Amino acid sequence: MNTTDRRLTATPAPSRNALRERTLPGHEANPSARPDVPALLGREGVRYDFNYGCRVQVPVAGWRVRMRDLDTNNVISLDTFEAGEIASSRRKYFVRFQFDVFDGARVVFSHAFDATWRRVLIEVGSGALGDAIAWMPAIEAFRQQHECQVTVQLRPGLRPLFEDAYPALQFVDGLPGEIEAEGEPFYASYRLDRYLPYTDRDHQPTDARVSNQQDFASYMLGVPAIERRPNIVVANRERTIRERYVCIGTQASAQCKYWNNAGGWPALIALLRACGYRVLCIDRDREHGLAGALNTIPEGAEDFTGDRPLTERASLLAHADFFIGVAGGLSWLAWAVRTPVVLISGHSHPKAEFHTPWRVINFRVCNSCYNDTTVEFDSSDFAWCPRHAGDDRRFECTSAITPEQVMGVIGPLISSGGQ
């Protein structure tokens, strides 16, 4: 039975000290991720919402709460609670829950997840450009699937890239508590991010190491896991550079993501220029890395670096014959605007990113450590290399990729002018 509910408006909430929350069957809750108490009011004083899992607060001691996964027909929990205590499910990603509140054999209140026309908050917890681009189509698929009003929280600087491209989504900056004050309470909220350890199945339904970047978000939001090219705002649809050109992106957030062949970029750039191309380096940073071992803009590339809007970089990419880069945000941006992407990576398996026929990897040396389930990527260690950190094979996954190998991959692109 699914009884009618009403949104909580003027009814005062109990004080935080008067409440006790029990997460079932025992994962520590994160109070910063949702309101102090469930936001909606149901029958006989029962409060509930789907912010940070399914949450139900009972007003009377001795009432039982049963939670069930409607898609798998599994009972997640059945327990008895004190007055004011909040039952909170372990699963914090999307699950189509139904909960039932019992007073003895009597059903006090029952509700099955139905977000139709309701407000839902989806946080993009990662601040990485590539993650935001990869995950936005899954967010839009969730909105369409549930016919709900979705608010997307992004880090500042990313909103202009998506806001006009997804008019049905509302984009905001800031924390969930700040967003809550702007309107009626959120019926549900989800945070897209990779959680450590990767074996955590309370915040993520699958291991990020065995799922590609787009599918990971689809699994978290419960939408079909298919490759979806995102919509992106391009600042200028008119071509502003008359000559044929290619864009390159050389910088990354960890050294293992770089093309670590010392002569790779200069040699490749020289070959491209000999073929009549201008080569534009569109990284944000001219130099990046560890002190004393900075990665700098490659010799021979034209300097288009700087803190320019991402929509301008999208414009440069949209008119380039093709893009050459590493496993990072600019490669995802180029793919989003339908520019051919030559992606050079050794730390990640080709299935970890979007499909491109111009993927460059050397399988004859150490490779794909990021997708190795025996190790976990440490984002705090810029020099992370889990298998060869202490020997001369460090970063061989890309140091063994030669400019000749890359040229062999992009030869057809040069011949066709990027078509």
N, C-alpha and C positions, 0 to 999 in steps of 0.2 A: 504494500500500500504506500502511495506517495501523496502525503497530505500537502495542502497549500501552505506556503510560507510567506512571510513578509519581511522586507528589509528593515533592519534596525535603524531608527531615526533618532527620536528624542529620548529613548529609554536609556538611562544612565548605566554605564558598565560598572561591574564590581571593581574594587581596587585591586591592583596587582598583588598586594600582600594577602588578599583574601582568597587567592586562587592557587591551585596546585595543578600542574600539568603533568600528565603521565603519557609518555610516548610509547606506543605499543610496537613490538614487545620490549623496547628498551634502548632506543637510540636517543642520544642527547639532542634536545630541540635547540633551534637557533632563534631566539626571540627577536633578533633584529630583522628577520626575514618576513615578519607578518605582524598584524595588530596583536595587542596583548591578549585579547579574548576573541573568540569567533564573532564575526561581524554581523551575522544574520540571526533573526529571531524566528523560531518555529513554535510549534504547539506546546503549551504548558511550560513556557519559560526555557525550553531547550534552545541553546545557541549553537550555531554551526557555520562552517565555511570550508573552503578547500584551499586555504592559504597555508603553504608549507605543509602539504599533506591534507588528509581529511581530519577535521577537528570538530569535536562535539563536546559541549559543556552541559552537564546536567545540574538542575537546581535542587534535587532531592537526593539524599544519601540512600544508597542501596539500589538505584536504578542501574540497569545493565545496558551496555552499548555493544552492538554487533556491527562489524564492518565487513563488507564483502566486495570482492572484485567482480564486477558484472560481466566482464569479457571472458574471464577464465572460470567463473562460478566457484571461486575459492573463498572460504570464510577467512578473513585476515586476522580477526581478533573477536573475542567475546569476553567481556570482563565487567566487573561491578565497580562503581565509582562513588566517591564521597560527594556531598553537595559542593558545587563550585569547581569541582575537579574537571579537567579537560582531557578527554581521550584524544590522542593524536597518533595517526598512523605512522609507521616507519617510512613508507614509500612517499618521497617528496616530489618525485617527478609525476607526470600525468598518469593517473589510474582512474578508470571510470567506476568510482566508488558508489555503493549504496550503504547507508547506515540505518539501523533500526534501534530505537530506544525502548526498553521494556521496563515496566513496573510489575514485577512478577510475570504472569503470563500475558498481561495487557500490553498492547503496542501503544506507547505514548506518542511517538512521532517517528516517521519514516521518510527518508528522502534519497532519491537517486540523482546522481550528477546530471545536470542539464544546464549548460551555459548559454542557451539560446537567449540572445538579446542582453545578456548580462556582461558586466565589466570583468575583464580578466587582465591581470598584469603578467607580462613576460619580461624578465630581466635578462639581458645579455651580460652575464657575469664576467666573461672574458673581455678585456679591453682591446683585443687584437683585431685589426682590420679584417684579416682573412676569416676569422671566426664569424664576425658580424655579417660579412657577405655570404658565407657558406650557410649560415643558419636562418637568414631572413626568409627564404622561401618556405621553410618548414613552419615558421611563425604564421605566415600568410595562409598556408594550407590548414593550420589549426583554426584560424579565424573562419575560413570558409567551411570547414567540416562542422564546426559547432555553431556557426551563425551568431557569433558573439562580438562584443565590442572590446577589441584588444588594445591595450596600452603597452608600448614597447619602451623600456628604459635602456638607453645607450649612453656610453661615455661621450662627453662633449667633443664635437668635431666630426662625429659620424652621422649625426642627424641629417645634414644637408645632402648626404649621398643617397638617402632613402626616402625622405619625407614626401617629396612630390611623386616619387615612383610607386609608393604604396599609399594612395589617398585614403583607403579604408582603415589604415592603422593610425593610431595616435602615438606620436613619438615625444618622449620627455627625457630630460636630464634629471638626475637626482636620485635620492634614496627612496625606498618604498614608503617610509613614514611621511616623507615630504609630499609624495604623490597622493597619498590617501586623503590629505586635507583638501584636495582640489575638487572632490566630487563624492558621490556615493561610494560606499565600501566596495572593495573588490570581492567578487564571488569566489575567485580562485587566483592563485599566483604561482608561477614556476620560474626557476632560475636555471638558465642554460649555462653550463660550465663543466669543466672536467674536474672531478673531485679525486683527491688523493686520500688513501691509497686507491688505485684503480679498481681494486676488488670491492670497494664500497658499492653495495647494491641498494642502499637506502636513498641515495641522491642521484644515481644514474643506473639505468636498467642494463647496460652492457659496458664492456671494457673499451675505452677509447682506443686502445692499441689494436683491436681487432675489427674496428668499424671505421669506415671512412668518415671524413669530417662532416659531410652533409647528413649521412645516415644517422650519425650519433645524435644530432638534434631531432631528427624525425622520431627516433625511438623514445627520446625523452618526452616528446609531445604527443606521442601516440598517433602519428599520421603515417601514411605509406612511405616507406624508405625508397625513394626513387631520386635520380639526379634531376635537380631543378635549377635552371639558370636564373639567377636573381635579376630583378629590375634595378637599374642604377641611374642616377641623375647625372647627365653629362652637361657641363657648363656651356659648351659651345659646340653645336652640331656642324658648324662650318669649318672646313680645313683651313688652318692658319699658316701651315708650313708647306711651301710649294714643292720642295724637293722630296724625293723618296726617303723615308727614314724608318728606323726601327727604334724601339725603346728598350732599355735594359733596367733591371732592378737587381742590385748586387748586395745590398745590406740585409741583415737578418737579426733576429732576437737572440741567437745563440750561434757559436762558431761552427757547430756541426751542420748548420743550415747553409753555410756559405759554400761557394765553389772554391775549395781550398787548394786548387792548382795555382801556384804562384804566378805562372805566366799565362794562365788560361784566358782571362778577360782581355789583356792587351793584345794577345795574338788573335783572338776572335774578332775584336774590334777592328784590327788592321785588315783582316780578311773581308769583313763586311764593308769597310770603307773602299777597299779595292773593287768591290762589286757595285759601287756607286751609291752606297747608303750613307746618310747621316746617322750617327749613333747617339741617341739622347739618353743620358742617365737621369732617371726621374725619381731616385730615392729621396727621402726627406733629408737624410744626413749625408754630408760629404765624407765624414769619417765616423766610425763607430767601432766599439769593441773594448778590450781590456787595455789599461794604460801600458804603454810600451809595445803593444801589439795591435794597433788600430788598423782596421780595414778602411781604405780610402778609395775615393772615386777612381776607377781604372784609367790608365793612360790612354789617351786617344778619344775618350768619350766627351761629348759636349755636356756642360754642367747645367742641368735643369733641376738640381736639388733645391732644397729650401722648404720652409713651412708653408707651402702653397695649399689652397683648398683641394681636397680629394676630388672634387668635381672637375677641377682644372686638369688634374692628372688623368682623370677619366677621358677628358677631351683629347689629350695628347695620345692616349692609348687607342681611342676609337678610330683615329686616322692613320695610325702606324701600320706598316705592312705586316709586322708581327712584333711580338714581345719576347724577350729572353730574360728569365729570372730564376730565382730560387724558390723554395717552398715557403711562401709568405704571402702577405696581403696584396702586394702589387700583382702577383700572378693571378690571384683570385679576381682582382679588379679587371685585369685584362680579359680574363675569360668571361666575366660578366658583361663586358661591352662587345663581346663576340670578336675579339682580336685573337688570331692564332697565338697560342702560348707554347713556347719552348721552355719546359720546366726542368731545371737541372737540380737533382736532389739524390743523395745517397743515404741519408739517415732515415728517410721515410720510404716505405714501399709505394710503388705507383698507385695501388688501390687506395691509399690513404687520402688522396686528393681527388679533384674532378678528373674526368677522363680527358686526356689530350693525346692525339697521335704523335706528338712531338716530345714525349717524355724522355729525358736522358738519365740513365742510371747505368752503372757498371756492376753487374751481378757477379763478376769474377773476382771481386775483392769483398771485404767486409761491408755489409749493407743492412739497411732496414732495422737499425737498433731501436728506433722509436716505436716500432710495431712488435718488438720482442717482449713477450709477456713475462719474461724472467727479470726485466729491469723496468724502472720507472723514470721517465724524463724528469730531470730536476731543473726547473726554470730559473732557480736562483744561482745555478752554476753555469756561467756563460761558456766555459770551456768543457762542458759535459761531453764525455766520450766514454761510455760505460765499459766497452770491451778492450780498448787500447789506450787508456788515459796515461799509462806509464811507459809506453814503448814507442818505437819509431813508426808504428802503423797508425798513429793517431790521425783521425780524419781522413784515412785513406779512401773512404767511401766516395769522396769527391776529388781528392788530390789525384786519384787515378782516372778521373774523367778528363780527357784531353780536348783541346780545341778542335782537333781533327775529328774526334767523335761527335762533337756538337755540330760541326759543319756538315758532317755526313747526314745528320738528322734534318738539318734545316735546308739542305740543298734544294729539295723540291719547292720549299717556300720561296727561295730566292728566284728560282726559275719561273714561278707563277706570279711573282709580285705579291705574295701573301694571300693569294686567292685559294 
